Amino acid sequence: MARRIKNRYILAETSIPLDMGNIVNQAELQTRIMQVLGTIGYSYSNPKIMFAGEKQFILRVQRSSEESTMLALSFIKSINGRKLGICTIKTSGTIKSLKEALLK
């Protein structure tokens, strides 16, 4: 019997407008997370950007790795040479509640 993978979703905001819908910015963010977590921690966390706005994005991670991923996000100080800060706003087990918080 296969186990179901449980995910958590993290709503984060950048200090400057940065288009996270851009594939280059997404790849750079994932590279920065991997630098902080390491290869094994990154593969366990398996972060994926589910929704991206101008300054906010929703990141999907595996359950019980959200704290280390939020810590990794706080250590990121630049993406593609642009200095920024990333702040975690909220975490949830469903993407729907984060989209509602994003629209408020």
DSSP file with accessible surface (Angstrom, degrees, kcal/mol):
  #  RESIDUE AA STRUCTURE BP1 BP2  ACC     N-H-->O    O-->H-N    N-H-->O    O-->H-N    TCO  KAPPA ALPHA  PHI   PSI    X-CA   Y-CA   Z-CA
    1    1 A M              0   0  238      0, 0.0     2,-0.2     0, 0.0     0, 0.0   0.000 360.0 360.0 360.0 128.6    0.0    0.0    0.0
    2    2 A A        -     0   0   99      1,-0.1     2,-0.3     0, 0.0     0, 0.0  -0.553 360.0-126.5 -81.0 141.4    1.4    3.3   -1.0
    3    3 A R        -     0   0  231     -2,-0.2     2,-0.4     1,-0.0    -1,-0.1  -0.668  21.0-121.8 -86.4 143.4    1.7    6.2    1.5
    4    4 A R        -     0   0  199     -2,-0.3     2,-0.5     1,-0.0    -1,-0.0  -0.689  22.7-128.0 -84.8 131.9    0.2    9.5    0.6
    5    5 A I        -     0   0  106     -2,-0.4     2,-0.4    57,-0.0    -1,-0.0  -0.685  21.9-148.2 -81.7 125.2    2.7   12.4    0.7
    6    6 A K        -     0   0  112     -2,-0.5    57,-2.6    57,-0.1     2,-0.3  -0.810  14.8-161.8 -98.6 135.6    1.4   15.2    2.8
    7    7 A N  E     -A   62   0A  46     -2,-0.4     2,-0.3    55,-0.3    55,-0.2  -0.768  11.2-155.0-115.4 157.4    2.3   18.7    1.9
    8    8 A R  E     -A   61   0A  65     53,-3.1    53,-2.8    -2,-0.3     2,-0.4  -0.920  15.3-140.2-123.5 154.0    2.3   22.1    3.6
    9    9 A Y  E     -AB  60  92A  36     83,-3.2    83,-2.3    -2,-0.3     2,-0.5  -0.948   8.8-157.5-120.7 136.8    2.1   25.4    1.9
   10   10 A I  E     -AB  59  91A   0     49,-2.7    49,-2.8    -2,-0.4     2,-0.6  -0.965   5.2-153.4-117.5 124.7    4.0   28.6    2.8
   11   11 A L  E     +AB  58  90A   3     79,-3.3    78,-2.9    -2,-0.5    79,-1.3  -0.875  27.1 175.0 -95.1 119.9    2.9   32.1    1.9
   12   12 A A  E     -AB  57  88A   0     45,-2.6    45,-2.3    -2,-0.6     2,-0.4  -0.899  18.6-154.1-127.9 156.0    5.9   34.3    1.6
   13   13 A E  E     -AB  56  87A  66     74,-2.7    74,-2.9    -2,-0.3    43,-0.2  -0.990  10.1-140.0-132.2 140.0    6.5   37.9    0.6
   14   14 A T  E     - B   0  86A   3     41,-3.1    72,-0.2    -2,-0.4     4,-0.1  -0.643  18.5-128.2 -94.8 156.4    9.6   39.6   -0.8
   15   15 A S  S    S+     0   0   66     70,-1.9    71,-0.1    -2,-0.2    -1,-0.1   0.740  94.3  36.6 -76.7 -23.7   10.7   43.1    0.2
   16   16 A I  S    S-     0   0   45     69,-0.2     2,-0.2    39,-0.1    -2,-0.1  -0.910 103.0 -88.0-123.7 154.8   11.0   44.3   -3.4
   17   17 A P        +     0   0   58      0, 0.0     2,-0.4     0, 0.0    38,-0.2  -0.455  54.3 166.7 -62.3 125.0    8.8   43.5   -6.4
   18   18 A L        -     0   0    3     36,-2.5     2,-1.0    -2,-0.2    35,-0.1  -0.939  38.2-126.5-144.0 117.6   10.2   40.4   -8.0
   19   19 A D    >   -     0   0   94     -2,-0.4     3,-1.0     1,-0.2     6,-0.3  -0.516  26.3-179.9 -70.7 100.3    8.3   38.4  -10.6
   20   20 A M  T 3  S+     0   0    0     33,-1.2    -1,-0.2    -2,-1.0    34,-0.1   0.550  75.8  73.3 -79.3  -6.6    8.4   34.9   -9.2
   21   21 A G  T 3  S+     0   0   45     32,-0.3     2,-0.3     4,-0.1    -1,-0.2   0.693  75.8  98.3 -73.8 -18.1    6.4   33.7  -12.2
   22   22 A N  S <> S-     0   0   67     -3,-1.0     4,-2.0     1,-0.1     5,-0.2  -0.539  75.9-140.5 -71.3 128.7    9.6   34.2  -14.2
   23   23 A I  H  > S+     0   0  120     -2,-0.3     4,-2.4     1,-0.2     5,-0.2   0.837 100.3  56.7 -63.9 -30.5   11.3   30.8  -14.6
   24   24 A V  H  > S+     0   0   80      2,-0.2     4,-2.2     1,-0.2    -1,-0.2   0.932 108.4  46.3 -68.2 -42.6   14.8   32.3  -14.0
   25   25 A N  H  > S+     0   0   13     -6,-0.3     4,-2.4     2,-0.2    -2,-0.2   0.881 112.0  52.0 -66.4 -37.3   13.7   33.7  -10.7
   26   26 A Q  H  X S+     0   0   42     -4,-2.0     4,-2.4     2,-0.2    -2,-0.2   0.932 110.6  47.4 -63.7 -44.8   12.1   30.4   -9.7
   27   27 A A  H  X S+     0   0   48     -4,-2.4     4,-2.3     1,-0.2    -2,-0.2   0.902 111.9  50.2 -64.4 -39.6   15.3   28.5  -10.5
   28   28 A E  H  X S+     0   0   45     -4,-2.2     4,-2.5     2,-0.2    -1,-0.2   0.910 110.1  50.4 -66.1 -40.4   17.4   31.0   -8.6
   29   29 A L  H  X S+     0   0    0     -4,-2.4     4,-2.4     2,-0.2    -2,-0.2   0.937 111.4  47.9 -62.3 -44.7   15.2   30.7   -5.5
   30   30 A Q  H  X S+     0   0   45     -4,-2.4     4,-2.2     1,-0.2    -2,-0.2   0.890 111.1  51.4 -65.2 -36.2   15.4   26.9   -5.6
   31   31 A T  H  X S+     0   0   66     -4,-2.3     4,-2.1     2,-0.2    -1,-0.2   0.922 110.2  49.1 -64.7 -42.8   19.1   27.1   -6.0
   32   32 A R  H  X S+     0   0   64     -4,-2.5     4,-1.5     2,-0.2    -2,-0.2   0.894 110.5  50.2 -65.0 -39.7   19.4   29.4   -3.0
   33   33 A I  H  X S+     0   0    0     -4,-2.4     4,-2.9     1,-0.2     5,-0.3   0.921 110.0  51.3 -64.0 -40.1   17.2   27.1   -0.9
   34   34 A M  H  X S+     0   0   71     -4,-2.2     4,-2.5     1,-0.2    -2,-0.2   0.885 105.3  55.9 -65.0 -36.5   19.4   24.2   -1.9
   35   35 A Q  H  < S+     0   0  126     -4,-2.1    -1,-0.2     2,-0.2    -2,-0.2   0.884 114.9  38.6 -62.3 -37.4   22.5   26.1   -0.8
   36   36 A V  H  < S+     0   0   62     -4,-1.5    -2,-0.2    -3,-0.1    -1,-0.2   0.930 125.0  35.7 -79.9 -45.9   21.1   26.6    2.7
   37   37 A L  H  X S-     0   0   37     -4,-2.9     4,-0.6    -5,-0.2    -3,-0.2   0.751 103.9-131.1 -80.0 -25.6   19.4   23.2    3.2
   38   38 A G  H  X  -     0   0   30     -4,-2.5     4,-2.3    -5,-0.3     5,-0.2  -0.120  35.1 -71.0  87.9 168.1   21.9   21.1    1.4
   39   39 A T  H  > S+     0   0  103      2,-0.2     4,-2.3     1,-0.2     5,-0.2   0.917 132.6  45.5 -67.0 -42.7   21.1   18.5   -1.2
   40   40 A I  H  > S+     0   0  143      2,-0.2     4,-2.0     1,-0.2    -1,-0.2   0.930 115.0  47.0 -69.1 -44.0   19.6   16.0    1.1
   41   41 A G  H  X S+     0   0   27     -4,-0.6     4,-2.4     1,-0.2    -1,-0.2   0.886 112.7  50.8 -63.8 -37.4   17.5   18.6    3.0
   42   42 A Y  H  X S+     0   0   32     -4,-2.3     4,-3.2     2,-0.2    -2,-0.2   0.923 110.1  48.3 -66.6 -43.0   16.3   20.0   -0.3
   43   43 A S  H  < S+     0   0   76     -4,-2.3    -1,-0.2     1,-0.2    -2,-0.2   0.854 113.4  48.4 -68.8 -31.0   15.3   16.7   -1.7
   44   44 A Y  H  < S+     0   0  121     -4,-2.0    -2,-0.2    -5,-0.2    -1,-0.2   0.913 116.7  41.9 -72.1 -40.7   13.4   15.9    1.5
   45   45 A S  H  < S-     0   0    0     -4,-2.4    17,-2.0    -5,-0.2    -2,-0.2   0.896  84.9-168.9 -72.0 -41.7   11.7   19.3    1.5
   46   46 A N     <  -     0   0   52     -4,-3.2     2,-0.2    -5,-0.2    -3,-0.1   0.934  13.2-158.5  51.8  59.7   11.0   19.2   -2.3
   47   47 A P        +     0   0    0      0, 0.0     2,-0.4     0, 0.0    14,-0.2  -0.444  16.0 177.3 -74.6 138.2    9.9   22.9   -2.6
   48   48 A K  E     -C   60   0A  79     12,-1.9    12,-3.5    -2,-0.2     2,-0.6  -0.998  31.0-124.1-137.9 136.4    7.8   23.9   -5.6
   49   49 A I  E     +C   59   0A  24     -2,-0.4    10,-0.2    10,-0.2     3,-0.1  -0.712  30.1 175.5 -81.3 119.8    6.3   27.4   -6.3
   50   50 A M  E     +     0   0A  83      8,-2.8     2,-0.3    -2,-0.6    -1,-0.2   0.781  66.7  12.0 -95.1 -35.0    2.6   26.9   -6.7
   51   51 A F  E     -C   58   0A  76      7,-1.2     7,-2.8     2,-0.0     2,-0.4  -0.992  66.0-169.0-145.5 139.1    1.4   30.5   -7.2
   52   52 A A  E     +C   57   0A  31     -2,-0.3     5,-0.2     5,-0.2     2,-0.2  -0.996   8.2 171.1-137.2 133.3    3.4   33.6   -7.8
   53   53 A G        -     0   0   25      3,-3.5   -33,-1.2    -2,-0.4   -32,-0.3  -0.358  54.6 -77.3-114.9-159.0    2.5   37.3   -7.7
   54   54 A E  S    S-     0   0  136    -35,-0.2   -36,-2.5    -2,-0.2   -38,-0.1   0.933 123.5  -1.1 -72.4 -45.4    4.5   40.4   -7.9
   55   55 A K  S    S+     0   0   71    -38,-0.2   -41,-3.1   -36,-0.1     2,-0.3   0.514 126.3  62.6-120.7 -11.4    5.8   40.3   -4.3
   56   56 A Q  E     +A   13   0A  49    -43,-0.2    -3,-3.5    46,-0.0     2,-0.3  -0.867  53.1 175.3-120.4 152.5    4.1   37.2   -2.9
   57   57 A F  E     -AC  12  52A   0    -45,-2.3   -45,-2.6    -2,-0.3     2,-0.5  -0.985  25.6-131.0-150.4 157.2    4.4   33.5   -3.7
   58   58 A I  E     -AC  11  51A   0     -7,-2.8    -8,-2.8    -2,-0.3    -7,-1.2  -0.961  22.8-163.2-112.4 126.7    3.1   30.2   -2.3
   59   59 A L  E     -AC  10  49A   0    -49,-2.8   -49,-2.7    -2,-0.5     2,-0.5  -0.927   8.1-146.6-113.5 128.4    5.6   27.5   -1.9
   60   60 A R  E     +AC   9  48A  57    -12,-3.5   -12,-1.9    -2,-0.5     2,-0.3  -0.830  26.4 166.6 -94.8 130.1    4.7   23.8   -1.5
   61   61 A V  E     -A    8   0A   1    -53,-2.8   -53,-3.1    -2,-0.5   -15,-0.2  -0.918  40.3 -92.4-134.5 163.0    6.9   21.7    0.8
   62   62 A Q  E >   -A    7   0A  43    -17,-2.0     3,-1.6    -2,-0.3   -55,-0.3  -0.478  54.9 -90.2 -75.2 148.8    6.6   18.3    2.4
   63   63 A R  T 3  S+     0   0  134    -57,-2.6    -1,-0.1     1,-0.2   -57,-0.1  -0.244 110.8  25.0 -60.4 146.3    5.2   18.1    5.8
   64   64 A S  T 3  S+     0   0   73     -3,-0.1    -1,-0.2     1,-0.0     4,-0.1   0.423 110.3  75.2  74.3   5.5    7.6   18.4    8.8
   65   65 A S    <>  +     0   0    3     -3,-1.6     4,-1.9   -20,-0.1    -2,-0.2   0.311  64.1  94.7-117.9   7.0   10.1   20.2    6.6
   66   66 A E  H  > S+     0   0   25      1,-0.2     4,-2.6     2,-0.2     5,-0.2   0.864  81.2  54.5 -69.5 -33.2    8.3   23.6    6.6
   67   67 A E  H  > S+     0   0  129      2,-0.2     4,-2.2     1,-0.2    -1,-0.2   0.938 110.3  45.1 -66.3 -43.8   10.4   25.0    9.5
   68   68 A S  H  > S+     0   0   50      2,-0.2     4,-2.3     1,-0.2    -1,-0.2   0.885 114.0  50.4 -68.0 -33.6   13.7   24.3    7.8
   69   69 A T  H  X S+     0   0    0     -4,-1.9     4,-2.4     2,-0.2    -2,-0.2   0.911 109.2  50.4 -70.5 -39.4   12.4   25.7    4.5
   70   70 A M  H  X S+     0   0   46     -4,-2.6     4,-1.8     2,-0.2    -2,-0.2   0.902 110.9  50.3 -63.9 -37.7   11.1   28.9    6.2
   71   71 A L  H  X S+     0   0   96     -4,-2.2     4,-1.1    -5,-0.2    -2,-0.2   0.925 109.3  50.9 -64.5 -41.8   14.5   29.3    7.9
   72   72 A A  H  X S+     0   0    0     -4,-2.3     4,-0.7     1,-0.2     3,-0.5   0.899 107.5  53.7 -63.1 -38.5   16.2   28.8    4.5
   73   73 A L  H >< S+     0   0    0     -4,-2.4     3,-0.8     1,-0.2    13,-0.4   0.886 105.4  53.8 -63.4 -36.6   13.9   31.5    3.0
   74   74 A S  H 3< S+     0   0   48     -4,-1.8    -1,-0.2     1,-0.2    -2,-0.2   0.769 104.5  55.6 -70.9 -22.8   15.0   34.0    5.7
   75   75 A F  H 3< S+     0   0  119     -4,-1.1     2,-0.4    -3,-0.5    -1,-0.2   0.627  82.3 102.1 -82.2 -13.9   18.7   33.4    4.9
   76   76 A I    <<  +     0   0    6     -3,-0.8    10,-0.4    -4,-0.7     3,-0.1  -0.595  39.5 167.4 -75.1 122.9   18.2   34.4    1.2
   77   77 A K        +     0   0  135     -2,-0.4     7,-2.3     1,-0.3     2,-0.3   0.504  59.9  22.5-115.3 -10.6   19.5   37.9    0.7
   78   78 A S  E     -D   83   0B  33      5,-0.3     2,-0.4     3,-0.0    -1,-0.3  -0.982  50.8-165.1-156.6 148.4   19.6   38.3   -3.1
   79   79 A I  E >  S-D   82   0B   0      3,-1.9     3,-1.8    -2,-0.3   -54,-0.1  -0.989  84.3 -11.9-134.4 123.2   18.1   36.7   -6.2
   80   80 A N  T 3  S-     0   0   70     -2,-0.4     3,-0.1     1,-0.3    -1,-0.1   0.864 130.0 -53.9  54.3  40.0   19.7   37.4   -9.6
   81   81 A G  T 3  S+     0   0   70      1,-0.2     2,-0.6     0, 0.0    -1,-0.3   0.453 110.9 121.0  80.1  -0.5   21.9   40.1   -8.1
   82   82 A R  E <   -D   79   0B 120     -3,-1.8    -3,-1.9   -66,-0.0    -1,-0.2  -0.861  62.6-129.8 -99.5 122.1   19.0   42.0   -6.6
   83   83 A K  E     +D   78   0B 180     -2,-0.6     2,-0.3    -5,-0.2    -5,-0.3  -0.500  45.1 144.9 -71.6 134.7   19.1   42.5   -2.8
   84   84 A L        -     0   0   13     -7,-2.3     2,-0.4    -2,-0.2   -70,-0.0  -0.963  40.2-130.4-157.7 170.7   15.9   41.5   -1.0
   85   85 A G        -     0   0   26     -2,-0.3   -70,-1.9     2,-0.0     2,-0.5  -0.974  15.8-146.7-128.1 146.7   14.5   39.9    2.1
   86   86 A I  E     -B   14   0A  14    -10,-0.4     2,-0.4   -13,-0.4   -72,-0.2  -0.965  13.4-168.9-118.7 127.0   11.9   37.2    2.2
   87   87 A C  E     -B   13   0A  79    -74,-2.9   -74,-2.7    -2,-0.5     2,-0.5  -0.941  18.9-133.3-116.8 132.4    9.3   37.1    5.0
   88   88 A T  E     +B   12   0A  45     -2,-0.4   -76,-0.3   -76,-0.2     3,-0.1  -0.740  23.4 178.8 -84.3 127.3    7.0   34.2    5.8
   89   89 A I  E     -     0   0A  78    -78,-2.9     2,-0.3    -2,-0.5   -77,-0.2   0.881  59.0 -16.5 -94.5 -47.4    3.5   35.4    6.3
   90   90 A K  E     -B   11   0A  93    -79,-1.3   -79,-3.3     2,-0.0    -1,-0.3  -0.995  49.4-147.8-159.2 151.3    1.5   32.2    6.9
   91   91 A T  E     +B   10   0A  45     -2,-0.3     2,-0.3   -81,-0.2   -81,-0.2  -0.930  23.8 168.2-122.1 153.7    1.6   28.4    6.6
   92   92 A S  E     -B    9   0A  19    -83,-2.3   -83,-3.2    -2,-0.3    -2,-0.0  -0.982  43.7-125.8-156.5 163.1   -1.3   26.1    6.0
   93   93 A G  S    S+     0   0   35     -2,-0.3     2,-0.4   -85,-0.2   -86,-0.2   0.577  97.4  52.1 -87.8 -13.3   -2.2   22.6    5.0
   94   94 A T     >  -     0   0   78    -85,-0.1     4,-0.8     1,-0.1     3,-0.1  -0.965  68.7-145.6-126.2 145.4   -4.3   23.8    2.1
   95   95 A I  H  > S+     0   0   44     -2,-0.4     4,-2.1     1,-0.2     5,-0.2   0.782  95.8  68.9 -75.8 -25.5   -3.5   26.1   -0.7
   96   96 A K  H  > S+     0   0  146      1,-0.2     4,-1.9     2,-0.2    -1,-0.2   0.917  97.6  49.1 -62.3 -43.8   -7.1   27.4   -0.7
   97   97 A S  H  > S+     0   0   27      1,-0.2     4,-1.9     2,-0.2    -1,-0.2   0.859 111.0  50.9 -67.5 -32.5   -6.7   29.2    2.6
   98   98 A L  H  X S+     0   0    0     -4,-0.8     4,-2.1     2,-0.2    -1,-0.2   0.869 107.4  52.5 -72.4 -34.3   -3.5   30.8    1.5
   99   99 A K  H  X S+     0   0   95     -4,-2.1     4,-1.7     2,-0.2    -2,-0.2   0.892 109.0  50.9 -66.0 -36.4   -5.0   32.1   -1.7
  100  100 A E  H  X S+     0   0  105     -4,-1.9     4,-0.9     1,-0.2    -2,-0.2   0.918 111.5  47.1 -65.2 -42.3   -7.8   33.7    0.4
  101  101 A A  H  < S+     0   0   31     -4,-1.9     3,-0.3     1,-0.2    -2,-0.2   0.848 109.6  55.3 -67.2 -30.9   -5.2   35.3    2.6
  102  102 A L  H  < S+     0   0   27     -4,-2.1    -1,-0.2     1,-0.2    -2,-0.2   0.869 105.8  50.8 -69.3 -34.4   -3.3   36.5   -0.5
  103  103 A L  H  <        0   0  151     -4,-1.7    -1,-0.2    -5,-0.1    -2,-0.2   0.682 360.0 360.0 -79.6 -17.1   -6.4   38.2   -1.9
  104  104 A K     <        0   0  213     -4,-0.9    -3,-0.0    -3,-0.3    -4,-0.0  -0.264 360.0 360.0 -74.3 360.0   -7.1   40.1    1.4
